[in-house]
Amino acid sequence: MGVAEDRFAACLRMYRAKADMTQVELASKVGVDAQSIVNWEKGEYMPSLRTTVKLADELGVSIDQLAGR
């Protein structure tokens, strides 16, 4: 796991919590399974750009914010 993955994982967890959403709820809204959210929040994998855009939209943040920039 690299620095970018660590930052993304931490930001995804933080913004999901701020949005008061469970992993299951966020997964449903962006069209993925809950295990994907778990893996992204652990920094094990990174979502595609298309999915990152959906995540940012659902969480009400920019892609830069979600990436920790």
QUISULPE-V848631 format. One record per pair of residues at least 6 apart in sequence whose ideal C-beta (glycine too) atoms are under 8 Angstrom apart, sorted by sequence separation. I is the first residue (numbers start at 1). GAP is how many residues later the second one is. D is the distance in Angstrom with one decimal. If there is no record, write none. Layout:
BEGIN
i=(I	I)
gap=(GAP	GAP)
d=(D	D)
END
This chain:
BEGIN
i=(27	39	40	46	56	16	19	27	40	56	59	1	21	47	27	36	56	16	24	27	53	56	23	26	36	52	55	24	23	52	23	32	23	32	16	30	31	30	12	16	29	30	12	13	30	12	26	29	9	8	9	26	9	26	9	8	6	21	5	8	21	5	19	19	5	18	19	1	4	1	12	16	15	15	15	15	15	11	12	11	11	11	8	10	8	7	8	7	4)
gap=(6	6	6	6	6	7	7	7	7	7	7	8	8	8	9	9	9	10	10	10	10	10	11	11	11	11	11	13	14	14	15	15	18	19	21	21	23	24	25	25	25	25	28	28	28	29	29	29	31	32	32	32	33	33	34	35	37	37	38	38	38	39	39	40	41	41	41	42	42	43	43	43	44	45	46	50	51	54	54	55	56	57	58	58	59	60	60	61	63)
d=(5.8	4.6	6.9	8.0	6.1	7.2	7.7	4.4	5.8	4.9	7.0	7.9	7.7	6.6	6.4	7.6	7.4	5.5	4.7	4.9	6.6	4.9	5.0	5.6	7.2	6.0	6.3	7.9	4.2	6.6	6.0	7.7	7.3	6.5	7.7	6.1	7.1	4.2	7.7	7.7	7.8	5.7	5.7	4.9	5.8	5.4	7.3	4.8	6.4	7.2	5.3	6.4	6.3	7.7	3.7	7.1	5.4	7.9	4.2	6.5	7.9	8.0	7.5	5.2	6.1	7.7	6.8	4.4	7.9	7.1	6.9	6.5	4.4	7.9	5.4	7.3	6.5	6.8	6.6	5.4	6.8	4.7	6.8	6.8	5.7	6.6	6.5	3.4	7.3)
END
